[in-house]
Amino acid sequence: MKILKIAALVIGALALLAGAVLAYVAATFDPNDYKPQIVELVREHSQRTLKLEGNIQLAFWPGIGAELGKLSLSERNSDKLFMSVDGARFSLKLLPLLSKQLVVDEVTVRGARINLSRDRKGRLNLEGLIGGDAAEGGKPETRKPAGEPGRQFAFDIDRVMITDSMLEFHDETAGTRYAVSKLNLQTGRIASGVPADIRLTMIAQADRPMLDVAVDLKTRLAFDAGQKSAALEQLVLDIRGKAATLENLEFKLELPAVAGTLEAFKAAVATIDAGFRQDGRAFKLRLASPVNGNLQTQQFTLPQLKASVSASGAGLPGQGISGELTGSASADVVKENLRLDLSGTLAGSTLKARLGIAGFDPSAYSFDIDLDQLDVDRLLPVGAPAGKGSGTPSASASTAQPAATPTKSFDVSALKALRADGNLRIGALTVNKLKLQNLRAGLKAGGGRLSLSPLSAGLYQGTLEGSATVDAAPKIPVFALKQTLAGVSLAPLLKDLADNETLEGRGTVTVDLNTRGNTADALKRALSGTAALQVADGALKGIDIAGAIHTAKARLGTLKGEQTQQADARQKTDFSELTASFRIADGVARNNDLSMKSPLLRVGGEGEINIGADSLNYLVKASIVGTSKGQGGRETDDLRGLTIPVRVSGPLKAPSYRLDFGAMVTDTVRQKAEDALKKRVLDRLAPQSGAGSAPAEGAKSGGSARDALKGLLGR
């Protein structure tokens, strides 16, 4: 006992002596006297300039601590500011160090400003601050054997406080800037087995893509250093602001509880609620699912994913669109693999989808999507009016030529980096007024080339089979289309496709086309390839060819030259068969084998369609070959054999027809001369009438000659 008392007295005396020494040092030692040496030491080891503008205050009892005033640190070998701090305070308890415990009373940082950057060679401006000699190939750090005891410190931080701080990052390689400002972090006690409240707020900004959001994070953290486990309780992450073209962005993540180790963790149902406005429309999204993961293998799953989406506002149909989806999702960060399975309803469509991503830079996408129906036109924004204001335009305004408006260019450069492989099936599709059924499309993308093959669908009582490709690798993108439309009802197809109703009937259309350009006009002007058309039991709308010939012949005495008339949708020319083939070059389709047949007419023709200029110039030669009450109920027996040229020209939507009366007059005069000649010959050969009977042989001889001439002249 005496020995213990002596030991206690010695220890007490030593502690008292140590306290007295520390108190003396604290009272007599002024670290500000060593500022020049500290500045020089920093310059020597990091080639940076340290400025200590405020006072340095040290404390040694009951803990070791330091309080710094305003200071700044420059870039390496530059006067450019790297970091500055308005003030900082650190306090470390002394006695727990004797038992190898790190107990921090306080960590406080006020007004920190840090400027990080990456130059065009990809180097960060942290050189000389991290890595040391080892980072430059120096001698590696000597480590004690793993089994050596006493190398671990248990730590306990009473609180951490960071206020009004900022971090900026400039990436010269990408030309981007990111900034975190008004950074405030406050924690409670952080120690093993002790739950700690954590609150983080900041403003996050970026220029490409544009980002300006306020972030607010609240949670309670607890960890067990011995078990290497941790738990988060009541985590709430709230983000509000703007991102890219998204206005009034609101994002909220809620996690009731997350618990586990580095090997595995589980979270109760996590929910994400997001909303934003874009182009006058409001969007909302809600996701909910349990979360499982492994931080060491970096594998995560959402086994019971539920999603709901909605959109409302300008240009959207009715009260908007919405959807409810369920499924699952998984991610393997090490293997760079994502998978998503979804099913449900979206925008009135029943959806089943399997989506995948392989690789993160670059990514390869895979998909298998099945929709029962999709009306793209209904989902697109309603077009803006052509003009503003109201009232009747003035005469001068109505006669003035409209100013030429350049067509908007499109950009397919995103295809250069796209890698994708998948299949799409849609039961009923409406796009740009076209209506398709049972669409089947296989999509492949790679090397800047996107192809749809096979591409098939039901189309206006017929079928569509073929392929389509887009090659974005060249400076000017190239497009190709091969299609066969069989048994298609042409009238509704042309109406929906081009608002054109000039042709009726069921037919087969084959096209093999290619073009290049980045505007619609350029594509039309560069169009090349071949096309063919076969139509049965149809009609050419806009003109009654037989009726026009009948009217023209009846007015031959008063008309000369040519007569022009506009297309009249109330008139049409029926036919039983129509065929034509086209060779297309530089946006102009040329044809020389047009053939149209009916019991009444035979029509041939040749000419060209200027697709780039939306115009045509065509010569049609029509002949009446039959007898019929026909079109308009007019008798056509007296028109049989008459041929008239018809020049069709003008814009595709409203062409004009010119009947060549000069050619028609020449033909009619020739026909009348032939008829008169026939009549005179036949009259001369007719038998003479008289009182006496003619000789039988003479009569027989005259009748035979007359019959022979009738046969010769076609009478």
TASUL-V741842 format. One record per residue. RES is the residue in one small letter. SS is DSSP state (hx for helix, st for strand, lp for the rest). PHI is phi in whole degrees, -180 to 180 (999 if undefined). PSI is psi in radians with two decimals (999 if undefined). Layout:
# TASUL-V741842
RES	SS	PHI	PSI
RES	SS	PHI	PSI
This chain:
# TASUL-V741842
m	lp	999	-0.67
k	hx	-63	-0.68
i	hx	-64	-0.71
l	hx	-64	-0.72
k	hx	-63	-0.74
i	hx	-63	-0.76
a	hx	-61	-0.73
a	hx	-63	-0.73
l	hx	-64	-0.70
v	hx	-64	-0.79
i	hx	-63	-0.75
g	hx	-61	-0.74
a	hx	-64	-0.72
l	hx	-64	-0.73
a	hx	-63	-0.75
l	hx	-63	-0.71
l	hx	-64	-0.75
a	hx	-63	-0.71
g	hx	-64	-0.70
a	hx	-66	-0.71
v	hx	-63	-0.79
l	hx	-64	-0.70
a	hx	-64	-0.70
y	hx	-65	-0.76
v	hx	-62	-0.77
a	hx	-63	-0.59
a	hx	-80	-0.52
t	hx	-105	-0.39
f	lp	-90	2.21
d	lp	-118	1.84
p	hx	-65	-0.34
n	hx	-66	-0.38
d	hx	-68	-0.31
y	hx	-105	0.21
k	hx	-56	-0.80
p	hx	-59	-0.70
q	hx	-66	-0.67
i	hx	-66	-0.76
v	hx	-62	-0.76
e	hx	-67	-0.66
l	hx	-63	-0.74
v	hx	-65	-0.74
r	hx	-64	-0.69
e	hx	-68	-0.69
h	hx	-91	-0.41
s	hx	-127	-0.05
q	lp	55	0.66
r	lp	-125	2.74
t	lp	-102	2.10
l	st	-102	2.26
k	st	-117	2.15
l	st	-109	1.63
e	lp	-86	-0.49
g	lp	-98	3.08
n	lp	-80	2.66
i	st	-106	2.18
q	st	-119	2.26
l	st	-110	2.62
a	st	-135	2.47
f	lp	-121	-0.15
w	lp	-151	2.36
p	lp	-82	0.06
g	st	-143	2.86
i	st	-89	2.20
g	st	-152	2.89
a	st	-147	2.51
e	st	-125	2.19
l	st	-110	2.51
g	lp	-87	-2.71
k	lp	-70	2.34
l	st	-146	2.83
s	st	-148	2.71
l	st	-135	2.34
s	st	-88	3.01
e	lp	-68	2.87
r	lp	-66	2.20
n	lp	53	0.71
s	lp	-157	2.74
d	lp	-90	-0.04
k	lp	-67	2.39
l	st	-70	2.25
f	st	-101	-0.78
m	st	-152	2.55
s	st	-145	2.69
v	st	-139	2.31
d	lp	-75	-0.55
g	st	-179	2.68
a	st	-153	2.65
r	st	-142	2.32
f	st	-131	2.40
s	st	-140	2.20
l	st	-124	2.19
k	st	-69	2.41
l	lp	-83	-0.89
l	hx	-61	-0.72
p	hx	-60	-0.37
l	hx	-63	-0.51
l	hx	-65	-0.48
s	lp	-103	0.38
k	lp	57	0.79
q	st	-121	2.31
l	st	-99	1.85
v	st	-116	1.98
v	st	-102	2.16
d	st	-70	-0.80
e	st	-159	2.47
v	st	-129	1.98
t	st	-130	2.26
v	st	-130	2.26
r	st	-119	2.26
g	lp	61	0.78
a	lp	-77	2.44
r	st	-131	2.06
i	st	-125	2.23
n	st	-114	1.81
l	st	-96	2.62
s	st	-154	2.72
r	st	-125	2.18
d	lp	-82	-3.11
r	lp	-67	-0.30
k	lp	-94	0.09
g	lp	84	0.25
r	lp	-94	2.34
l	st	-82	2.68
n	lp	-87	0.58
l	lp	-101	0.09
e	st	-58	2.30
g	lp	92	-0.21
l	lp	-104	-0.56
i	st	-129	2.70
g	lp	94	-0.67
g	hx	57	-2.65
d	hx	-67	-0.53
a	hx	-64	-0.61
a	hx	-68	-0.36
e	lp	-109	0.35
g	lp	87	0.26
g	lp	-75	-2.99
k	lp	-68	2.23
p	lp	-66	2.73
e	lp	-66	2.37
t	lp	-81	2.22
r	lp	-113	2.54
k	lp	-75	2.69
p	lp	-57	2.61
a	lp	-62	-0.48
g	lp	-85	-0.08
e	lp	-68	2.19
p	lp	-76	2.83
g	lp	81	0.29
r	lp	-94	-0.19
q	lp	-99	2.39
f	lp	-107	2.28
a	st	-79	2.33
f	st	-120	2.69
d	st	-150	1.99
i	st	-110	2.16
d	lp	-69	-0.74
r	lp	-167	2.71
v	st	-127	2.33
m	st	-140	2.12
i	st	-122	2.21
t	st	-128	2.52
d	st	45	0.93
s	st	-112	2.94
m	st	-150	2.52
l	st	-133	2.24
e	st	-121	2.53
f	st	-134	2.10
h	st	-109	2.16
d	st	-111	1.77
e	lp	-71	-0.44
t	lp	-68	-0.63
a	lp	-103	-0.14
g	lp	67	0.63
t	st	-122	2.80
r	st	-136	2.31
y	st	-125	2.52
a	st	-145	2.45
v	st	-121	2.08
s	st	-127	2.93
k	st	50	0.76
l	st	-78	2.16
n	st	-134	2.18
l	st	-129	2.29
q	st	-140	2.29
t	st	-128	2.80
g	lp	-88	-2.73
r	lp	-69	2.29
i	st	-113	1.86
a	st	-155	2.73
s	lp	-59	2.23
g	lp	80	0.06
v	st	-115	2.01
p	lp	-64	2.38
a	st	-126	2.27
d	st	-77	2.40
i	st	-130	2.35
r	st	-135	2.18
l	st	-130	2.24
t	st	-132	2.58
m	st	-169	2.93
i	st	-112	2.17
a	st	-109	2.31
q	st	-137	2.64
a	st	-153	2.77
d	st	-105	-0.49
r	lp	-142	1.84
p	lp	-73	2.77
m	st	-63	2.32
l	st	-146	2.32
d	st	-153	1.63
v	st	-134	2.66
a	st	-101	2.31
v	st	-116	2.34
d	st	-137	2.04
l	st	-120	2.27
k	st	-131	2.40
t	st	-165	3.03
r	st	-126	2.17
l	st	-110	2.35
a	st	-137	2.42
f	st	-141	2.74
d	st	-121	1.86
a	lp	-63	-0.64
g	lp	-67	-0.76
q	lp	-86	-0.11
k	lp	53	0.78
s	st	-124	2.79
a	st	-148	2.80
a	st	-146	2.45
l	st	-113	2.42
e	st	-126	2.40
q	st	51	0.91
l	st	-77	2.24
v	st	-132	2.07
l	st	-114	2.12
d	st	-122	2.17
i	st	-126	2.29
r	st	-141	2.50
g	st	150	-2.39
k	st	-132	2.54
a	st	-147	2.09
a	lp	54	-2.12
t	lp	-94	0.15
l	st	-93	2.14
e	st	-105	2.75
n	st	51	0.77
l	st	-70	2.30
e	st	-133	2.14
f	st	-132	2.24
k	st	-137	2.16
l	st	-112	2.26
e	st	-127	2.23
l	st	-126	1.89
p	st	-60	-0.73
a	st	-161	2.43
v	st	-133	2.23
a	st	-142	2.61
g	st	153	-2.90
t	st	-121	-3.06
l	lp	-64	-0.53
e	lp	-74	-0.60
a	lp	-161	2.49
f	st	-144	2.75
k	st	-135	2.53
a	st	-125	2.42
a	st	-63	3.13
v	st	-55	2.04
a	st	-93	2.50
t	st	-127	2.49
i	st	-126	2.20
d	st	-118	2.15
a	st	-134	2.58
g	st	-155	2.64
f	st	-163	2.93
r	st	-119	2.47
q	st	-150	2.19
d	lp	52	0.77
g	lp	78	0.16
r	st	-121	2.60
a	st	-110	2.38
f	st	-126	2.49
k	st	-136	2.50
l	st	-140	2.41
r	st	-135	2.24
l	st	-123	2.48
a	st	-148	2.36
s	st	-174	2.60
p	st	-64	2.76
v	st	-129	2.21
n	st	-120	2.56
g	st	-164	2.94
n	st	-137	1.95
l	lp	-71	-0.52
q	lp	-72	-0.80
t	lp	-87	-0.14
q	lp	56	0.88
q	st	-118	2.36
f	st	-140	2.56
t	st	-139	2.58
l	st	-118	1.59
p	st	-74	-0.43
q	st	-133	1.23
l	st	-81	2.31
k	st	-126	2.34
a	st	-136	2.46
s	st	-134	2.38
v	st	-132	2.65
s	st	-154	2.66
a	st	-145	2.46
s	st	-149	2.79
g	st	127	-2.86
a	lp	-58	2.32
g	lp	84	-0.18
l	lp	-91	2.58
p	lp	-69	2.46
g	lp	55	-2.27
q	lp	-89	0.15
g	lp	114	-2.98
i	st	-125	2.71
s	st	-154	2.95
g	st	-161	2.68
e	st	-131	2.14
l	st	-130	2.60
t	st	-133	2.77
g	st	164	-2.56
s	st	-151	2.82
a	st	-145	2.61
s	st	-147	2.68
a	st	-143	2.34
d	st	-121	1.74
v	lp	-67	-0.66
v	lp	-64	-0.80
k	lp	-84	-0.05
e	lp	53	1.09
n	st	-139	2.23
l	st	-125	2.50
r	st	-136	2.45
l	st	-142	2.17
d	st	-117	2.22
l	st	-138	2.63
s	st	-153	2.69
g	st	149	-2.62
t	st	-121	2.50
l	st	-149	2.13
a	lp	54	0.70
g	lp	80	0.06
s	st	-110	2.53
t	st	-87	2.17
l	st	-121	2.40
k	st	-131	2.22
a	st	-146	2.43
r	st	-124	2.10
l	st	-122	2.55
g	st	-147	2.64
i	st	-131	2.20
a	st	-117	2.10
g	lp	85	2.47
f	lp	-105	-0.41
d	lp	-156	1.65
p	lp	-83	2.97
s	lp	-102	2.58
a	st	-118	2.21
y	st	-104	2.48
s	st	-130	2.61
f	st	-159	2.70
d	st	-144	1.87
i	st	-121	2.33
d	st	-129	2.08
l	st	-122	2.43
d	lp	-76	-0.57
q	lp	-163	2.67
l	st	-152	2.14
d	st	-110	1.65
v	hx	-66	-0.67
d	hx	-61	-0.63
r	hx	-71	-0.47
l	hx	-87	-0.39
l	lp	-74	2.66
p	lp	-61	2.52
v	lp	-67	2.37
g	lp	-65	2.56
a	lp	-73	2.66
p	lp	-59	2.68
a	lp	-67	-0.57
g	lp	-143	2.99
k	lp	-111	2.79
g	lp	85	3.13
s	lp	-142	3.13
g	lp	105	2.96
t	lp	-88	2.26
p	lp	-69	2.69
s	lp	-72	2.88
a	hx	-62	-0.70
s	hx	-66	-0.64
a	hx	-69	-0.64
s	hx	-72	-0.46
t	hx	-94	-0.22
a	lp	-70	2.57
q	lp	-76	2.39
p	lp	-67	2.53
a	lp	-69	2.48
a	lp	-68	2.28
t	lp	-111	2.07
p	lp	-66	2.46
t	lp	-73	2.59
k	lp	-75	2.32
s	lp	-81	2.68
f	lp	-118	2.74
d	lp	-121	2.08
v	lp	-112	0.31
s	hx	-63	-0.40
a	hx	-62	-0.42
l	hx	-68	-0.36
k	hx	-63	-0.60
a	lp	-102	-0.02
l	lp	-78	2.28
r	lp	-125	2.06
a	st	-151	2.66
d	st	-154	2.10
g	st	-172	-3.13
n	st	-131	2.52
l	st	-130	2.30
r	st	-130	2.24
i	st	-133	2.20
g	st	-66	-0.81
a	st	-142	2.16
l	st	-125	2.32
t	st	-122	2.12
v	st	-146	2.20
n	lp	53	0.72
k	lp	75	-0.24
l	st	-73	2.46
k	st	-118	2.11
l	st	-124	2.66
q	st	-125	2.58
n	st	51	0.88
l	st	-69	2.33
r	st	-130	2.17
a	st	-141	2.29
g	st	-105	2.23
l	st	-116	2.32
k	st	-134	2.40
a	st	-140	2.37
g	st	178	2.55
g	lp	63	0.47
g	lp	83	0.06
r	st	-116	2.27
l	st	-118	2.29
s	st	-130	2.49
l	st	-112	1.80
s	st	-160	2.23
p	st	-73	2.75
l	st	-130	1.97
s	st	-140	2.70
a	st	-170	2.81
g	st	-85	2.40
l	st	-146	1.90
y	lp	47	1.08
q	lp	67	0.14
g	st	-130	-2.78
t	st	-132	2.74
l	st	-126	2.27
e	st	-139	2.38
g	st	164	-2.65
s	st	-154	2.84
a	st	-146	2.50
t	st	-137	2.63
v	st	-131	2.17
d	st	-112	1.86
a	lp	-94	-0.01
a	lp	-66	-0.76
p	lp	-65	2.88
k	lp	-61	-0.70
i	lp	-107	2.10
p	lp	-63	2.61
v	st	-117	2.40
f	st	-123	2.54
a	st	-141	2.54
l	st	-143	2.20
k	st	-125	2.08
q	st	-144	2.56
t	st	-127	2.07
l	st	-105	2.02
a	st	-115	2.34
g	st	64	0.54
v	st	-88	2.42
s	st	-79	1.93
l	hx	-76	-0.59
a	hx	-59	-0.95
p	hx	-68	-0.53
l	hx	-63	-0.86
l	hx	-66	-0.60
k	hx	-63	-0.82
d	hx	-76	-0.59
l	hx	-77	-0.79
a	hx	-134	0.23
d	lp	51	0.78
n	lp	-129	2.33
e	lp	-127	0.72
t	lp	-87	-0.21
l	st	-137	2.31
e	st	-118	2.78
g	st	126	2.99
r	st	-105	2.37
g	st	-160	-3.11
t	st	-120	2.29
v	st	-125	2.24
t	st	-120	2.38
v	st	-136	2.51
d	st	-138	1.66
l	st	-124	2.67
n	st	-147	2.68
t	st	-161	3.04
r	st	-149	2.67
g	lp	148	2.99
n	lp	-127	0.31
t	lp	-138	2.80
a	hx	-62	-0.70
d	hx	-64	-0.72
a	hx	-64	-0.67
l	hx	-63	-0.72
k	hx	-68	-0.68
r	hx	-71	-0.44
a	lp	-100	0.10
l	lp	-65	2.33
s	st	-142	2.81
g	st	136	-2.69
t	st	-135	2.75
a	st	-152	2.65
a	st	-144	2.63
l	st	-138	2.32
q	st	-136	2.08
v	st	-129	2.45
a	st	-123	2.52
d	st	50	1.08
g	st	-132	-2.80
a	st	-154	2.54
l	st	-98	1.98
k	st	-91	2.56
g	st	115	-0.35
i	lp	-153	2.49
d	lp	-105	1.69
i	hx	-62	-0.82
a	hx	-64	-0.74
g	hx	-64	-0.67
a	hx	-65	-0.69
i	hx	-65	-0.76
h	hx	-60	-0.80
t	hx	-66	-0.72
a	hx	-64	-0.71
k	hx	-67	-0.66
a	hx	-65	-0.42
r	lp	-110	0.36
l	lp	-59	-0.57
g	lp	-69	-0.36
t	lp	-112	-0.15
l	lp	-113	2.53
k	lp	-134	2.77
g	lp	64	-2.22
e	st	-119	2.67
q	st	-126	2.30
t	st	-108	2.39
q	st	-139	2.57
q	st	-80	2.74
a	lp	-61	2.44
d	st	-124	1.96
a	st	-61	-0.31
r	st	-79	-0.24
q	st	-104	2.69
k	st	-160	2.77
t	st	-117	1.99
d	st	-76	2.63
f	st	-148	2.78
s	st	-99	-0.40
e	st	-153	2.40
l	st	-140	2.21
t	st	-134	2.61
a	st	-166	2.60
s	st	-130	2.65
f	st	-133	2.50
r	st	-113	2.26
i	st	-117	2.29
a	st	-148	2.33
d	lp	53	0.68
g	lp	80	0.14
v	st	-120	2.15
a	st	-98	2.14
r	st	-112	2.48
n	st	-142	2.45
n	st	-136	0.25
d	st	-132	0.53
l	st	-60	2.31
s	st	-141	2.13
m	st	-129	2.27
k	st	-128	2.56
s	lp	-155	2.93
p	lp	-59	-0.38
l	lp	-101	-0.58
l	st	-126	2.71
r	st	-130	2.19
v	st	-127	2.26
g	st	-124	2.87
g	st	-175	2.95
e	st	-156	2.74
g	st	161	-2.79
e	st	-143	2.64
i	st	-117	2.05
n	st	-88	1.68
i	lp	-68	-0.64
g	lp	-65	-0.60
a	lp	-100	0.03
d	lp	55	0.81
s	st	-142	2.91
l	st	-142	2.73
n	st	-143	1.89
y	st	-139	2.44
l	st	-112	2.08
v	st	-113	2.32
k	st	-113	1.99
a	st	-112	2.40
s	st	-132	2.41
i	st	-90	2.15
v	lp	-117	-0.07
g	lp	-133	3.12
t	lp	-118	2.28
s	lp	-163	2.65
k	lp	-64	-0.64
g	lp	52	-2.59
q	hx	-73	2.10
g	hx	79	0.08
g	hx	77	0.22
r	lp	-87	2.49
e	lp	-70	2.38
t	lp	-124	0.19
d	hx	-61	-0.67
d	hx	-78	-0.05
l	hx	-100	-0.07
r	lp	-60	2.33
g	lp	89	-0.16
l	lp	-81	2.30
t	st	-118	2.38
i	st	-136	2.33
p	st	-76	2.40
v	st	-124	2.09
r	st	-95	2.06
v	st	-106	2.16
s	st	-154	2.94
g	st	110	-2.93
p	st	-66	2.61
l	lp	-62	-0.61
k	lp	-78	-0.41
a	lp	-146	1.20
p	lp	-74	2.85
s	st	-114	2.72
y	st	-119	2.25
r	st	-117	2.09
l	st	-91	2.23
d	st	-87	1.61
f	hx	-70	-0.50
g	hx	-58	-0.85
a	hx	-65	-0.63
m	hx	-68	-0.70
v	hx	-62	-0.79
t	hx	-58	-0.77
d	hx	-66	-0.71
t	hx	-68	-0.76
v	hx	-60	-0.74
r	hx	-63	-0.70
q	hx	-66	-0.74
k	hx	-66	-0.67
a	hx	-63	-0.72
e	hx	-64	-0.71
d	hx	-65	-0.71
a	hx	-66	-0.71
l	hx	-63	-0.75
k	hx	-61	-0.76
k	hx	-63	-0.74
r	hx	-66	-0.74
v	hx	-62	-0.77
l	hx	-67	-0.65
d	hx	-64	-0.70
r	hx	-67	-0.56
l	hx	-86	-0.11
a	lp	-69	2.53
p	lp	-66	2.48
q	lp	-75	2.42
s	lp	-96	2.45
g	lp	-167	3.12
a	lp	-70	-0.75
g	lp	-85	2.78
s	lp	-84	2.43
a	lp	-75	2.68
p	lp	-59	2.49
a	hx	-64	-0.67
e	hx	-68	-0.70
g	hx	-63	-0.75
a	hx	-61	-0.74
k	hx	-66	-0.68
s	hx	-66	-0.76
g	hx	-64	-0.71
g	hx	-63	-0.64
s	hx	-68	-0.71
a	hx	-65	-0.72
r	hx	-63	-0.76
d	hx	-63	-0.65
a	hx	-64	-0.73
l	hx	-66	-0.65
k	hx	-59	-0.76
g	hx	-65	-0.66
l	hx	-66	-0.69
l	hx	-90	0.02
g	lp	79	0.36
r	lp	-109	999
